[in-house]
């Protein structure tokens, strides 16, 4: 028997930086109804697992076999520059890169102000 698939779903959702609100909207559920799936209050059906897997962009068997220890050991043992390999949505990566660039520009301005 697969141990705690709801926890595996939550871990994958968090790794993908998806909110409960996002997933629940995609499923056509209230956030509270979706939360009950992740906490195990609502039984997870095969159909619902398939729907959630599609939203998380992973195969249902990957969800069921997900082992967070392997993921974190892999990423801790590799260069931090491999973050792009985490299947993060392209839009999120772009937002991070834009934020980093804006912060670099702010630092440059602050350095100029300090030199005066």
Residue pairs with C-beta under 8 A, 6 or more apart in sequence:
2 64
4 40
5 44
5 49
5 63
5 64
6 37
6 38
6 39
6 40
6 44
7 38
8 63
8 64
8 66
8 68
9 37
9 38
9 44
9 49
9 52
9 56
9 63
10 38
11 66
11 68
12 56
12 58
12 63
12 66
13 20
13 23
13 38
13 56
15 71
15 86
16 56
16 57
16 87
16 88
16 89
17 88
17 89
17 92
18 55
18 56
20 31
20 34
20 35
20 38
21 31
23 34
23 52
23 55
23 56
24 30
24 31
24 33
24 34
24 35
26 55
27 34
27 48
27 51
27 52
27 55
33 42
36 42
37 44
37 48
37 52
46 60
49 60
49 63
49 64
50 60
52 63
53 59
53 60
53 62
53 63
56 63
57 87
75 82
75 83
75 86
84 93
